[in-house]
Amino acid sequence: MLKDYSIPREPLDTITKYNLPPSDAIIALTCRYYGIDTILTFDEDFKRVPWLKVIP
């Protein structure tokens, strides 16, 4: 679950840990929040996110 912080620590940590652009980090965290484990994309960055399976 995303935590409610005045400074968005979880997105910043995700950006840093998985070397993602901010928009991709928000998409990845949104997928995790809603239980989405597979996405269809040509964006190779998502392959670094362990909770997402990427289908090209």
Biopython code that builds the backbone (N, CA, C, O; Angstrom):
import numpy as np
from Bio.PDB.StructureBuilder import StructureBuilder

atoms = [
    (1, "MET", "N", (0.832, -1.192, 0.000)),
    (1, "MET", "CA", (0.000, 0.000, 0.000)),
    (1, "MET", "C", (0.869, 1.246, 0.000)),
    (1, "MET", "O", (1.922, 1.285, 0.637)),
    (2, "LEU", "N", (0.421, 2.248, -0.713)),
    (2, "LEU", "CA", (1.106, 3.528, -0.673)),
    (2, "LEU", "C", (0.807, 4.205, 0.654)),
    (2, "LEU", "O", (-0.334, 4.213, 1.116)),
    (3, "LYS", "N", (1.817, 4.758, 1.248)),
    (3, "LYS", "CA", (1.648, 5.444, 2.514)),
    (3, "LYS", "C", (1.402, 6.921, 2.262)),
    (3, "LYS", "O", (1.846, 7.468, 1.253)),
    (4, "ASP", "N", (0.688, 7.570, 3.189)),
    (4, "ASP", "CA", (0.378, 8.986, 3.050)),
    (4, "ASP", "C", (1.457, 9.804, 3.762)),
    (4, "ASP", "O", (1.469, 9.885, 4.990)),
    (5, "TYR", "N", (2.346, 10.400, 3.000)),
    (5, "TYR", "CA", (3.396, 11.251, 3.546)),
    (5, "TYR", "C", (3.284, 12.641, 2.938)),
    (5, "TYR", "O", (2.800, 12.804, 1.818)),
    (6, "SER", "N", (3.739, 13.645, 3.690)),
    (6, "SER", "CA", (3.777, 14.981, 3.114)),
    (6, "SER", "C", (4.880, 15.058, 2.054)),
    (6, "SER", "O", (4.747, 15.786, 1.070)),
    (7, "ILE", "N", (5.964, 14.309, 2.255)),
    (7, "ILE", "CA", (7.014, 14.160, 1.245)),
    (7, "ILE", "C", (6.878, 12.737, 0.699)),
    (7, "ILE", "O", (6.997, 11.774, 1.457)),
    (8, "PRO", "N", (6.633, 12.593, -0.596)),
    (8, "PRO", "CA", (6.365, 11.260, -1.148)),
    (8, "PRO", "C", (7.611, 10.371, -1.170)),
    (8, "PRO", "O", (8.294, 10.271, -2.189)),
    (9, "ARG", "N", (7.892, 9.741, -0.060)),
    (9, "ARG", "CA", (9.093, 8.932, 0.101)),
    (9, "ARG", "C", (9.073, 7.674, -0.783)),
    (9, "ARG", "O", (10.084, 7.341, -1.401)),
    (10, "GLU", "N", (7.961, 6.995, -0.845)),
    (10, "GLU", "CA", (7.896, 5.739, -1.607)),
    (10, "GLU", "C", (8.168, 5.947, -3.102)),
    (10, "GLU", "O", (8.943, 5.186, -3.680)),
    (11, "PRO", "N", (7.561, 6.943, -3.743)),
    (11, "PRO", "CA", (7.922, 7.178, -5.151)),
    (11, "PRO", "C", (9.398, 7.537, -5.328)),
    (11, "PRO", "O", (10.039, 7.077, -6.274)),
    (12, "LEU", "N", (9.928, 8.341, -4.439)),
    (12, "LEU", "CA", (11.340, 8.706, -4.547)),
    (12, "LEU", "C", (12.245, 7.490, -4.372)),
    (12, "LEU", "O", (13.239, 7.340, -5.082)),
    (13, "ASP", "N", (11.899, 6.635, -3.434)),
    (13, "ASP", "CA", (12.674, 5.407, -3.233)),
    (13, "ASP", "C", (12.598, 4.495, -4.457)),
    (13, "ASP", "O", (13.592, 3.875, -4.835)),
    (14, "THR", "N", (11.425, 4.416, -5.071)),
    (14, "THR", "CA", (11.240, 3.570, -6.253)),
    (14, "THR", "C", (12.032, 4.117, -7.439)),
    (14, "THR", "O", (12.632, 3.352, -8.194)),
    (15, "ILE", "N", (12.033, 5.425, -7.599)),
    (15, "ILE", "CA", (12.820, 6.065, -8.662)),
    (15, "ILE", "C", (14.292, 5.704, -8.508)),
    (15, "ILE", "O", (14.959, 5.331, -9.473)),
    (16, "THR", "N", (14.781, 5.821, -7.290)),
    (16, "THR", "CA", (16.198, 5.572, -7.014)),
    (16, "THR", "C", (16.551, 4.089, -7.107)),
    (16, "THR", "O", (17.521, 3.718, -7.768)),
    (17, "LYS", "N", (15.774, 3.258, -6.452)),
    (17, "LYS", "CA", (16.094, 1.827, -6.367)),
    (17, "LYS", "C", (16.063, 1.125, -7.727)),
    (17, "LYS", "O", (16.910, 0.276, -8.008)),
    (18, "TYR", "N", (15.091, 1.478, -8.568)),
    (18, "TYR", "CA", (14.924, 0.786, -9.845)),
    (18, "TYR", "C", (15.341, 1.630, -11.041)),
    (18, "TYR", "O", (15.134, 1.236, -12.189)),
    (19, "ASN", "N", (15.936, 2.805, -10.766)),
    (19, "ASN", "CA", (16.420, 3.702, -11.815)),
    (19, "ASN", "C", (15.327, 4.006, -12.846)),
    (19, "ASN", "O", (15.508, 3.800, -14.046)),
    (20, "LEU", "N", (14.199, 4.495, -12.352)),
    (20, "LEU", "CA", (13.042, 4.797, -13.194)),
    (20, "LEU", "C", (12.830, 6.296, -13.306)),
    (20, "LEU", "O", (13.163, 7.040, -12.383)),
    (21, "PRO", "N", (12.279, 6.748, -14.427)),
    (21, "PRO", "CA", (11.809, 8.134, -14.481)),
    (21, "PRO", "C", (10.590, 8.274, -13.555)),
    (21, "PRO", "O", (9.904, 7.286, -13.294)),
    (22, "PRO", "N", (10.318, 9.459, -13.069)),
    (22, "PRO", "CA", (9.199, 9.641, -12.125)),
    (22, "PRO", "C", (7.862, 9.106, -12.621)),
    (22, "PRO", "O", (7.122, 8.492, -11.852)),
    (23, "SER", "N", (7.545, 9.326, -13.877)),
    (23, "SER", "CA", (6.246, 8.858, -14.388)),
    (23, "SER", "C", (6.155, 7.329, -14.355)),
    (23, "SER", "O", (5.096, 6.779, -14.052)),
    (24, "ASP", "N", (7.247, 6.648, -14.660)),
    (24, "ASP", "CA", (7.250, 5.184, -14.619)),
    (24, "ASP", "C", (7.137, 4.671, -13.189)),
    (24, "ASP", "O", (6.484, 3.658, -12.938)),
    (25, "ALA", "N", (7.770, 5.369, -12.254)),
    (25, "ALA", "CA", (7.674, 4.969, -10.843)),
    (25, "ALA", "C", (6.233, 5.064, -10.349)),
    (25, "ALA", "O", (5.768, 4.188, -9.619)),
    (26, "ILE", "N", (5.534, 6.110, -10.737)),
    (26, "ILE", "CA", (4.124, 6.270, -10.337)),
    (26, "ILE", "C", (3.274, 5.163, -10.956)),
    (26, "ILE", "O", (2.391, 4.619, -10.293)),
    (27, "ILE", "N", (3.529, 4.830, -12.210)),
    (27, "ILE", "CA", (2.788, 3.746, -12.863)),
    (27, "ILE", "C", (3.057, 2.422, -12.159)),
    (27, "ILE", "O", (2.126, 1.661, -11.896)),
    (28, "ALA", "N", (4.327, 2.138, -11.849)),
    (28, "ALA", "CA", (4.680, 0.884, -11.178)),
    (28, "ALA", "C", (4.036, 0.793, -9.796)),
    (28, "ALA", "O", (3.514, -0.259, -9.427)),
    (29, "LEU", "N", (4.067, 1.875, -9.036)),
    (29, "LEU", "CA", (3.461, 1.873, -7.705)),
    (29, "LEU", "C", (1.938, 1.774, -7.772)),
    (29, "LEU", "O", (1.314, 1.160, -6.906)),
    (30, "THR", "N", (1.348, 2.369, -8.787)),
    (30, "THR", "CA", (-0.099, 2.262, -8.969)),
    (30, "THR", "C", (-0.483, 0.819, -9.295)),
    (30, "THR", "O", (-1.483, 0.309, -8.790)),
    (31, "CYS", "N", (0.315, 0.164, -10.139)),
    (31, "CYS", "CA", (0.064, -1.245, -10.444)),
    (31, "CYS", "C", (0.147, -2.087, -9.174)),
    (31, "CYS", "O", (-0.708, -2.942, -8.942)),
    (32, "ARG", "N", (1.164, -1.852, -8.355)),
    (32, "ARG", "CA", (1.305, -2.624, -7.115)),
    (32, "ARG", "C", (0.123, -2.365, -6.184)),
    (32, "ARG", "O", (-0.397, -3.302, -5.578)),
    (33, "TYR", "N", (-0.307, -1.123, -6.061)),
    (33, "TYR", "CA", (-1.418, -0.767, -5.184)),
    (33, "TYR", "C", (-2.700, -1.502, -5.585)),
    (33, "TYR", "O", (-3.442, -1.979, -4.726)),
    (34, "TYR", "N", (-2.953, -1.588, -6.890)),
    (34, "TYR", "CA", (-4.181, -2.216, -7.376)),
    (34, "TYR", "C", (-4.025, -3.706, -7.673)),
    (34, "TYR", "O", (-4.957, -4.336, -8.173)),
    (35, "GLY", "N", (-2.870, -4.271, -7.373)),
    (35, "GLY", "CA", (-2.670, -5.706, -7.566)),
    (35, "GLY", "C", (-2.456, -6.113, -9.009)),
    (35, "GLY", "O", (-2.671, -7.270, -9.370)),
    (36, "ILE", "N", (-2.040, -5.179, -9.829)),
    (36, "ILE", "CA", (-1.757, -5.480, -11.235)),
    (36, "ILE", "C", (-0.331, -5.993, -11.318)),
    (36, "ILE", "O", (0.601, -5.292, -10.924)),
    (37, "ASP", "N", (-0.144, -7.208, -11.824)),
    (37, "ASP", "CA", (1.200, -7.775, -11.854)),
    (37, "ASP", "C", (1.768, -7.932, -13.261)),
    (37, "ASP", "O", (2.925, -8.323, -13.420)),
    (38, "THR", "N", (0.961, -7.631, -14.290)),
    (38, "THR", "CA", (1.400, -7.757, -15.674)),
    (38, "THR", "C", (0.986, -6.515, -16.450)),
    (38, "THR", "O", (-0.155, -6.060, -16.361)),
    (39, "ILE", "N", (1.941, -5.968, -17.220)),
    (39, "ILE", "CA", (1.610, -4.820, -18.061)),
    (39, "ILE", "C", (2.097, -5.068, -19.483)),
    (39, "ILE", "O", (3.049, -5.816, -19.712)),
    (40, "LEU", "N", (1.432, -4.433, -20.416)),
    (40, "LEU", "CA", (1.785, -4.513, -21.827)),
    (40, "LEU", "C", (2.455, -3.197, -22.208)),
    (40, "LEU", "O", (1.804, -2.152, -22.233)),
    (41, "THR", "N", (3.751, -3.243, -22.504)),
    (41, "THR", "CA", (4.491, -2.034, -22.843)),
    (41, "THR", "C", (5.763, -2.384, -23.599)),
    (41, "THR", "O", (6.283, -3.494, -23.486)),
    (42, "PHE", "N", (6.252, -1.428, -24.367)),
    (42, "PHE", "CA", (7.549, -1.566, -25.016)),
    (42, "PHE", "C", (8.630, -0.838, -24.216)),
    (42, "PHE", "O", (9.791, -0.805, -24.625)),
    (43, "ASP", "N", (8.254, -0.261, -23.091)),
    (43, "ASP", "CA", (9.180, 0.470, -22.226)),
    (43, "ASP", "C", (10.019, -0.532, -21.422)),
    (43, "ASP", "O", (9.502, -1.210, -20.534)),
    (44, "GLU", "N", (11.290, -0.618, -21.734)),
    (44, "GLU", "CA", (12.197, -1.580, -21.108)),
    (44, "GLU", "C", (12.434, -1.296, -19.622)),
    (44, "GLU", "O", (12.834, -2.197, -18.884)),
    (45, "ASP", "N", (12.195, -0.071, -19.174)),
    (45, "ASP", "CA", (12.432, 0.302, -17.772)),
    (45, "ASP", "C", (11.630, -0.563, -16.803)),
    (45, "ASP", "O", (12.105, -0.872, -15.710)),
    (46, "PHE", "N", (10.449, -0.946, -17.185)),
    (46, "PHE", "CA", (9.586, -1.712, -16.282)),
    (46, "PHE", "C", (10.120, -3.121, -16.005)),
    (46, "PHE", "O", (9.690, -3.767, -15.049)),
    (47, "LYS", "N", (11.038, -3.593, -16.818)),
    (47, "LYS", "CA", (11.627, -4.918, -16.586)),
    (47, "LYS", "C", (12.495, -4.938, -15.325)),
    (47, "LYS", "O", (12.818, -6.009, -14.813)),
    (48, "ARG", "N", (12.868, -3.771, -14.829)),
    (48, "ARG", "CA", (13.663, -3.686, -13.598)),
    (48, "ARG", "C", (12.797, -3.717, -12.345)),
    (48, "ARG", "O", (13.324, -3.771, -11.234)),
    (49, "VAL", "N", (11.496, -3.685, -12.503)),
    (49, "VAL", "CA", (10.573, -3.674, -11.358)),
    (49, "VAL", "C", (10.176, -5.119, -11.042)),
    (49, "VAL", "O", (9.531, -5.775, -11.859)),
    (50, "PRO", "N", (10.555, -5.611, -9.873)),
    (50, "PRO", "CA", (10.361, -7.038, -9.586)),
    (50, "PRO", "C", (8.911, -7.503, -9.472)),
    (50, "PRO", "O", (8.640, -8.683, -9.691)),
    (51, "TRP", "N", (7.977, -6.626, -9.140)),
    (51, "TRP", "CA", (6.591, -7.058, -8.984)),
    (51, "TRP", "C", (5.793, -6.952, -10.285)),
    (51, "TRP", "O", (4.589, -7.208, -10.289)),
    (52, "LEU", "N", (6.454, -6.574, -11.403)),
    (52, "LEU", "CA", (5.756, -6.464, -12.679)),
    (52, "LEU", "C", (6.318, -7.440, -13.696)),
    (52, "LEU", "O", (7.533, -7.575, -13.843)),
    (53, "LYS", "N", (5.422, -8.116, -14.393)),
    (53, "LYS", "CA", (5.788, -8.932, -15.549)),
    (53, "LYS", "C", (5.461, -8.080, -16.771)),
    (53, "LYS", "O", (4.351, -7.563, -16.894)),
    (54, "VAL", "N", (6.424, -7.936, -17.669)),
    (54, "VAL", "CA", (6.257, -7.072, -18.840)),
    (54, "VAL", "C", (6.034, -7.939, -20.072)),
    (54, "VAL", "O", (6.799, -8.859, -20.361)),
    (55, "ILE", "N", (4.970, -7.619, -20.782)),
    (55, "ILE", "CA", (4.670, -8.271, -22.062)),
    (55, "ILE", "C", (4.880, -7.226, -23.160)),
    (55, "ILE", "O", (4.193, -6.205, -23.184)),
    (56, "PRO", "N", (5.833, -7.478, -24.074)),
    (56, "PRO", "CA", (6.084, -6.495, -25.140)),
    (56, "PRO", "C", (5.038, -6.569, -26.235)),
    (56, "PRO", "O", (5.103, -5.811, -27.203)),
]
sb = StructureBuilder()
sb.init_structure("model")
sb.init_model(0)
sb.init_chain("A")
sb.init_seg("    ")
for serial, (resi, resn, name, xyz) in enumerate(atoms, 1):
    if name == "N":
        sb.init_residue(resn, " ", resi, " ")
    sb.init_atom(name, np.array(xyz, "f"), 0.0, 1.0, " ", f" {name:<3s}", serial, name[0])
structure = sb.get_structure()
